[in-house]
């Protein structure tokens, strides 16, 4: 079971496609942030924006979307 629920997440984004793209990109950013910690640099990527028991980066990014911490816009 996915937590937060998909129907809750769809209230924050335009479509399922947008949700997948936003969550995947943010999960990569969180992953890169954790890899930077070992190198001693903190410049490029933001830390997780929510407190969570989960260590899964995708779950963290979905929780950020659910809480409205992540915004996005379409580029043309």
C-alpha positions in Angstrom: 0.0 0.0 0.0 1.3 3.4 -0.9 1.3 6.0 1.8 0.3 8.8 1.2 -2.6 7.6 -0.9 -2.7 8.4 -4.7 -6.0 10.2 -4.5 -4.5 12.6 -1.8 -1.5 13.2 -4.0 -3.5 13.9 -7.1 -5.0 16.9 -5.3 -1.5 18.5 -5.4 -0.6 17.9 -9.0 -2.3 18.0 -12.4 -2.0 14.4 -13.4 -0.5 11.0 -12.5 2.2 11.7 -15.1 3.1 14.9 -13.4 3.2 13.1 -10.0 5.5 10.5 -11.3 7.9 13.0 -12.9 7.9 15.4 -9.9 8.4 12.5 -7.3 11.1 10.8 -9.3 13.1 14.0 -9.8 12.8 15.0 -6.2 13.8 11.5 -5.1 17.0 11.8 -7.2 17.7 15.2 -5.5 17.3 13.6 -2.1 19.6 10.8 -3.1 22.2 13.2 -4.4 22.0 15.2 -1.1 22.7 12.1 0.9 25.7 11.3 -1.3 27.0 14.9 -0.8 27.0 14.4 2.9 29.9 12.0 2.6 31.9 14.4 0.5 31.4 17.4 2.9 29.6 19.6 0.4 26.1 21.0 1.0 25.7 23.4 -1.9 23.7 21.9 -4.7 20.8 19.8 -3.3 18.2 20.6 -0.6 17.7 18.1 2.3 14.4 16.3 2.8 11.7 18.9 3.6 9.6 16.6 5.8 10.3 14.4 8.9 9.6 10.8 8.1 10.2 7.4 9.5 10.8 6.1 5.9 14.3 5.9 4.5 13.0 5.4 1.0 13.7 8.5 -1.1 10.7 8.1 -3.3 8.4 7.8 -0.2 10.0 11.0 1.2 9.4 12.8 -2.1 5.8 11.7 -2.2 5.3 12.9 1.4 6.7 16.3 0.4 4.2 16.5 -2.5 1.4 15.5 -0.2 2.3 18.3 2.3 2.6 20.9 -0.5 6.3 21.4 0.0 7.1 20.8 -3.7 5.9 23.0 -6.5 6.6 22.7 -10.2 5.9 24.3 -13.5 5.8 23.1 -17.1 8.6 24.3 -19.4 8.0 24.9 -23.0 
